[in-house]
Amino acid sequence: MKIKLIKAIYIIALLIPLGFVPPAVCRSLPALVETGWLANNLNAKNLILIDTRTANNYKVGHLPGAVSMPYADWNVYNDDEECQLLPQSTDLTKKLQALGLNSDSRIIIYDQGNTTGDATKGAYAVWALEAMGHNEVSYLNGGFTKWTFEGRIINNKKPTPQPGNFKIQTNNSRIATLAYVKSHLNSKQVLFVDARNSNEFFGSHKRADVARYGHIPGAVNLPAPFLNNAGINRAPAVILPLKKLEAMAAGMGIPQDKNTELIVYCNTGQYAALDFFVLHNLLGYRNARVYDGSMLQYAVQYKLPLVKYSWGR
């Protein structure tokens, strides 16, 4: 017993300098997986690679052994709510089981890895699986683009996995609904984090399908494009080093107290997922949630407040 305890303390001591905060549930893989590690562990036990690119891109070539579940299957338009949300759990369960997903699977999500938009799609799939109660989900840093830039092997063979046994057990602590947002608008215990570009946060611009300009009162702005180096010297969308992320979060007004409750939003939940991944999975903010309906849903609630032409909280 004493030896096991010493070993556990030793492992935690190794991880803390990397910025890793031990989650409530132990995981066998880091939240952010590098291509070099994956290349050496493609045949690891219970490992499942999920490709979130389009079906056509998957057919042309993908990482060896990867199965396909395009982003469009993770985030769909909900007619009743008039916004994009996670699909019904029954639909997702069938799709995930068809991919061979089991309750003990170790999942690595990857995307095209070329732009911030690509990175947000992969991050959304990671968040979605965590919201469904799966605790072993990781994100491949740089995605398909970084993998191929490094000259690593791809193929177009489609695996035929045995149906899995994974069943969704919704983790409501990862999700902020519209009702939850409404009930916390004036709470001093909650900080809203806006993952959109700064001009949308400021209120000078908006997406055409978003009803109103501005941001949720009290929100701070942490634009998802700031979190990776996509496009810099033609680089793939690799997430920035931990120290830069920590400094950026602090500089944008996010408290250093890792117990602070954060509600992250954008326009559709997509960009918010990348902020969530960085804040929760890398920086250790335990009480972070994604407001999936985001501004598409919030802005049509005309009685709810928005702040325009202001950087302040």
Secondary structure, 3 states (H helix, E strand, C coil): CHHHHHHHHHHHHHHHHHCCCCCCCCCCCCCEECHHHHHHCCCCCCEEEEECCCHHHHHHCECCCCEECCHHHCCEEECCCCEEECCCHHHHHHHHHHCCCCCCCEEEEECCCCCHHHHHHHHHHHHHHHHCCCCCEEEECCHHHHHHHCCCCCECCCCCCCCCCCCCCCCHHHEECHHHHHHCCCCCCEEEEECCCHHHHHCCCCCCCCCCCCECCCCEECCHHHHECCCHHHCCCCECCHHHHHHHHHHCCCCCCCCCEEEEECCCCHHHHHHHHHHHHHCCCCCEEEECCHHHHHCCCCCCCCECCCCCC
